[in-house]
Amino acid sequence: MLATLPIGPRCDGCAFDPDNGVAFAACGDGTVAVVRETGDGKFDVVQTVQTKPGARTIACDSQSHALYLPTAETQTTAAATRPAMKPGSFQILVVAPQP
């Protein structure tokens, strides 16, 4: 373990871009924590990207450096159960790197 950093809740997926040396943590609150080495062995969350609640699975394209996060709109269900996905609302969010 190199560091413990503050990220959003319900993290489900992480990705790493080896070309840029950046790690990503996709969290259930609709955020992606962007982590970079900021000093000799020191790591920090350098940016928090807003996505959509539930978008917590992630993949990083090693050529384009874009992030892909599947999600869907949800609807309220009975108390203490997981929200159900709305039919026909599945989507892939694409987070492209800034030039």
DARAFEN-V518204 format. One record per helix or strand. SS is the DSSP state (H for helix, E for strand). FROM is the first residue (numbers start at 0). TO is the last residue. If there is no record, write none. Layout:
ss: [SS:SS]
from: [FROM:FROM]
to: [TO:TO]
This chain:
ss: [E:E:E:E:E:E:E:E:E]
from: [12:21:30:41:58:66:73:83:90]
to: [16:26:38:49:59:70:74:84:94]
